[in-house]
Amino acid sequence: MLHKSHDKSPSWLLIMNIANNRLSGPRPIPDCIGSLPTFEFFNLLVNRPGA
């Protein structure tokens, strides 16, 4: 499980930017996002208890 402190990592910021761009965009999240190895981490981000 990815319960480490990723809040300050560049990859975390990148995922946040991608998430914000996708969720605020006119189109739904493209399938290519699901093929990324960070997809499970993205799910954890969306479902974060402290979000």
N, C-alpha and C positions, 0 to 999 in steps of 0.2 A: 504493500500500500504506500501511496505517496503522501505521507503525513509530515514530511520534512518542512523546514522553513524556506519555501520557494518564493515568498513575497518580495524578496529583494533581488531575485535572479533575473537577468535579461530575458531568459526564455519565458518567465512568468509574465513579464511586461509585454512580450511579443504576443503571447496567447491572449492576454487581456485586450490588446489592440485588435487582434483578429476577431475576438468575440464581439467587441463593441462595434466593429465595422460590419460584421455579418448580421448581428442582431438588429442594428439600426438601418441596415440596407433594405432596399425595396424587394430584394430576392431572398428566398429561404437559404439556409446554409447548404452550400454545394456538397455533393457526395465526396469530393476529393478531401474534404476535411475529415471524413470518417476513415480514410485510408492512412492518415497520419498516425505515427506511433504515439502521439500526444493526445489521441482522442479520448482515451480512458482518463487521462489527467484533466482534459477539458470537461469531461462529465463530472469529475470530482470538484472542479472549479464551480460549475453551475450548481451543484448540489451541496456546496459548502455550508455547514451548519452556521458559520459565523458571517456568511455573506449578507 
